[in-house]
Amino acid sequence: MLEGTIRKLDLENRTAVIAVDDGKELTVKFPEGLVIGVSELETVGTMGGDLEDLDVGYIVEFEVHDHQEDGTCTCLSLESIS
């Protein structure tokens, strides 16, 4: 799992630019059916979510599957932790 901050979010194209701890920015593609978890502050748990529940500035933990020749990668799962 990687941890980073969402810098750009394109809901229409299902992509985001996420800055990770080492200073790199990854362009991440979100396939249909992606499992998204969103932290629930009231219960201190996690609930299911959609891309629309994310926003620029959110801190996320995510798992990537593959890296494409164009420098993008495909996300397998993502959890918003902020």
NUPA-634290 format. One record per residue (C-alpha): y, z, x; chain. Coordinates in Angstrom, 1 decimal. Example, Ala and Ser with C-alpha at 12.3 -4.5 7.8 and 13.67 -1.06 7.14 Angstrom:
REM NUPA-634290
@py->-4.5&pz->7.8&px->12.3&gumar->A $
@py->-1.1&pz->7.1&px->13.7&gumar->A $
***
This chain:
REM NUPA-634290
@py->0.0&pz->0.0&px->0.0&gumar->A $
@py->3.5&pz->-0.8&px->1.1&gumar->A $
@py->6.7&pz->1.1&px->0.1&gumar->A $
@py->10.0&pz->-0.6&px->-0.3&gumar->A $
@py->13.2&pz->-1.1&px->-2.3&gumar->A $
@py->13.8&pz->-4.0&px->-4.7&gumar->A $
@py->16.8&pz->-6.0&px->-3.4&gumar->A $
@py->16.6&pz->-8.9&px->-5.8&gumar->A $
@py->14.6&pz->-9.4&px->-9.0&gumar->A $
@py->14.1&pz->-12.7&px->-10.8&gumar->A $
@py->12.3&pz->-12.0&px->-14.0&gumar->A $
@py->12.2&pz->-15.7&px->-15.1&gumar->A $
@py->10.4&pz->-16.8&px->-12.0&gumar->A $
@py->8.4&pz->-13.5&px->-11.6&gumar->A $
@py->9.6&pz->-12.8&px->-8.1&gumar->A $
@py->11.4&pz->-10.1&px->-6.2&gumar->A $
@py->12.7&pz->-9.5&px->-2.7&gumar->A $
@py->11.6&pz->-6.1&px->-1.5&gumar->A $
@py->12.9&pz->-4.4&px->1.7&gumar->A $
@py->10.1&pz->-2.5&px->3.4&gumar->A $
@py->10.4&pz->0.5&px->5.8&gumar->A $
@py->10.4&pz->-1.6&px->9.0&gumar->A $
@py->13.5&pz->-3.5&px->7.8&gumar->A $
@py->11.7&pz->-6.7&px->6.8&gumar->A $
@py->12.3&pz->-8.2&px->3.4&gumar->A $
@py->9.3&pz->-9.7&px->1.6&gumar->A $
@py->9.5&pz->-12.2&px->-1.2&gumar->A $
@py->6.8&pz->-11.1&px->-3.6&gumar->A $
@py->5.4&pz->-13.2&px->-6.5&gumar->A $
@py->4.1&pz->-11.3&px->-9.6&gumar->A $
@py->1.1&pz->-13.1&px->-11.3&gumar->A $
@py->0.5&pz->-12.8&px->-15.0&gumar->A $
@py->-1.6&pz->-9.7&px->-15.8&gumar->A $
@py->-0.1&pz->-7.7&px->-12.9&gumar->A $
@py->-0.7&pz->-4.0&px->-13.3&gumar->A $
@py->2.6&pz->-2.2&px->-13.2&gumar->A $
@py->3.1&pz->1.6&px->-13.3&gumar->A $
@py->6.4&pz->3.3&px->-14.0&gumar->A $
@py->7.0&pz->6.9&px->-13.1&gumar->A $
@py->7.7&pz->9.0&px->-16.2&gumar->A $
@py->10.2&pz->11.7&px->-15.3&gumar->A $
@py->9.7&pz->13.8&px->-18.4&gumar->A $
@py->5.9&pz->14.2&px->-17.8&gumar->A $
@py->5.9&pz->13.7&px->-14.1&gumar->A $
@py->3.2&pz->11.1&px->-14.6&gumar->A $
@py->2.9&pz->7.3&px->-14.6&gumar->A $
@py->2.8&pz->5.0&px->-17.7&gumar->A $
@py->2.1&pz->1.3&px->-18.0&gumar->A $
@py->5.1&pz->-1.0&px->-17.7&gumar->A $
@py->6.3&pz->-4.6&px->-17.5&gumar->A $
@py->8.5&pz->-6.5&px->-15.1&gumar->A $
@py->11.4&pz->-5.8&px->-17.4&gumar->A $
@py->11.1&pz->-2.1&px->-16.6&gumar->A $
@py->12.0&pz->-2.8&px->-13.0&gumar->A $
@py->15.5&pz->-3.2&px->-11.6&gumar->A $
@py->17.3&pz->-3.7&px->-8.3&gumar->A $
@py->17.4&pz->-0.5&px->-6.2&gumar->A $
@py->14.1&pz->0.8&px->-7.5&gumar->A $
@py->11.8&pz->2.2&px->-4.9&gumar->A $
@py->8.3&pz->0.9&px->-5.4&gumar->A $
@py->4.8&pz->1.1&px->-3.9&gumar->A $
@py->2.9&pz->-2.2&px->-4.0&gumar->A $
@py->-0.2&pz->-4.0&px->-2.8&gumar->A $
@py->-0.1&pz->-7.6&px->-1.6&gumar->A $
@py->-3.1&pz->-9.9&px->-1.7&gumar->A $
@py->-2.2&pz->-13.0&px->0.3&gumar->A $
@py->0.6&pz->-14.6&px->2.2&gumar->A $
@py->1.7&pz->-18.1&px->1.5&gumar->A $
@py->2.9&pz->-20.7&px->4.0&gumar->A $
@py->6.4&pz->-20.5&px->2.5&gumar->A $
@py->6.6&pz->-16.8&px->3.5&gumar->A $
@py->5.9&pz->-15.4&px->0.0&gumar->A $
@py->3.1&pz->-13.0&px->-0.9&gumar->A $
@py->1.3&pz->-12.3&px->-4.1&gumar->A $
@py->1.4&pz->-8.7&px->-5.5&gumar->A $
@py->-1.8&pz->-7.2&px->-6.9&gumar->A $
@py->-0.3&pz->-3.9&px->-8.2&gumar->A $
@py->3.0&pz->-2.2&px->-8.2&gumar->A $
@py->4.2&pz->1.3&px->-9.1&gumar->A $
@py->7.9&pz->2.2&px->-9.5&gumar->A $
@py->8.4&pz->5.7&px->-7.9&gumar->A $
@py->12.1&pz->6.1&px->-8.5&gumar->A $
***
